[in-house]
Amino acid sequence: MISSACVDWKAILVFFSMITPILVGAFVAWVAYWQLKVNRDKLRLELYNRRFDVYSKTLDFYQVMRNYDGNFKTEDSVKTSQRAFIKASRESQFLFDKESGVFDILNEMNQRTSRMYTYKQGIFLGRVPLDIEKQENEYNEDSTWLTAGLLKMELKMAQYLNFHKQ
């Protein structure tokens, strides 16, 4: 049995007073490390969500334009999705690298869908253009490009939308 007279309580107290700041510092460093990791992942998730929102609005607009027949009953959905698409396409220049080409594809998609919209609306209203054959060919070309452009955009966005890769 150890008597209390043999134990140097003062030395033990000094030892714990010296080691306590080290333990507290290590704990604070550990908490800071995990906060850094959580905040980095949160930032990546927010960036991913904003990029995916661009993709989602583009896909919505694509679907609306593929089904648009020039009828004024469906014009509200076209205008609503077009506004969301334009906003998303403008935002894409800040979310994707310039070299990715995403912004350029979305910009071209906007121009082509505008022509498609004008053509369909004119046909629905009975305004047959003088150069109907030329405009029909342009419409068909734009329509074909729209599908190919969407696939091209998906390929270019893929590296940005793979959340687990980064």
N, C-alpha and C positions, 0 to 999 in steps of 0.2 A: 504494500500500500504506500502510495506517495503522499507525503505530508505537504501541506500547503506552504510550509516553510522552505521546501526544496524548489518550488516552482517560482521562477522570477516573473511575477505578474507584470512588473513594469516593462520588462523586455518584450513580453508577449503583446502588451498594449502598444508599445512603440512599433513592433513588427506589423501589427494590424493597421495602425495608423499610416504606416508607410505603404502598405500593399493596397489599401482601400482605394486611393486615387487611381492606381494602375487598373484595378478591376473595374472601377466606374468608367474609366477612359476606354477600356476594351469593350465594355457593354455599349457605351455611346457610339463607338466606331461600328460595332455590329449593327445597331439600330440604323445608323446613317447609311451603311451599306445596303441594307434591305429597303430603306426608303428610296435610295437611288435606283435600285433595281425596279421597284414598283412604279416609280414615277416615269422611268424610261419606257416600261411596258405600257403604261397608261398613255404616254405621248404617242407611241407607235400605234396603239389601238385607235386613238382619236384621228390620227393621220390616215389610217386604214379606212375608218368609217367615212371620212370626207372623200377619199378617193373612190370608195365603193358607191357613195352617193352620186358621184359624177357618172359612174357606169350605170347605175340604176335609172337615173333620169334620162340618160341617153337611150337605154333600152326601152323605157316607157314611150319616149318620143318616137322611136323607130316603130314600135307597135301601132301607135296612133296614126302615123303617116302611112304605114302599109295598108291600113284599113280605111283611110280617108277617101271618100268618094266625091267630095265637093259639096255635100249637103250641109246646109246651115245648121241643121239639128246637131251635127257632130262638131261644128266649128268651135264651140266653147272648149271641148276637150282638147282640140288641136291647139288653140291659143294658150290654154293653161299649161299643157305639157311643153309647148314651144318656149314659153317664158322660163319654165324650170330648166329646160335644156340649155337655153342661151346663157342663163346664169351659171349653170354647172360648167358649160364649155369655157366660159370666161374664167371661172375659178380654176379650171384645169391647168392653166398656164403657170399657176403658183404651186400646184400640187405635184406636177410631174416635171421631170427634167426636159429641157428644150429638145435635147437629142432624141428623146423618146418618140417624138412626133405625134403624141396624143392630141395636143392642142390643134395642130395642123389638120388632122383627120376630122376632128369635131368642127372646125371652122368650115372645111369643105362640105361636111355633112349638112351644116346649116344652110350654106348657099344652094346646095342641090335640093334640099327639101323645100326651100322657098320657091324654087322654080316649079317643083312638083305640085305644091299647094296652089300656086297661081294657075297652072295648067288645069288641074282638076276642078277648081272653082269656076274657071271660065267655061269648061265643057258642061258642067252642071247647070250653069246659067244660060246655056245655049249660045255662048259667044264663041263661034268657031273661028279660029284665027285664019288669016289668009294663007299662011304657010303651015297648015295643019300637019302635013306629013313630017316636016322638019321638027315641029314641036312635039309630035308624037314620038319621034325617034329620040329626041332629047329626054323626054319623060321616061321612056323605056331604058335609056342609057343611065339616067339618074337613079331609076328604081333598081337596076342591076347593081350599080355602084354602091347604093345604100346598103345592100346586104353584104357585099364584099367589104365595104368600108367598116361595117360593124364588126365583122370577123377580124379584119386587120387591127382595129382598135382594141379588140379583146386580146389579141396576141401582144400588142404593145403595152397594155395595162397589166398583163399577167404577172410580170415581175414585181409590180407595185401592190398587187392584190393577194400575193402569197404571204400571208401573215406569219407563217411558221418558218419561212426561209430566212428571214432577216435576223 
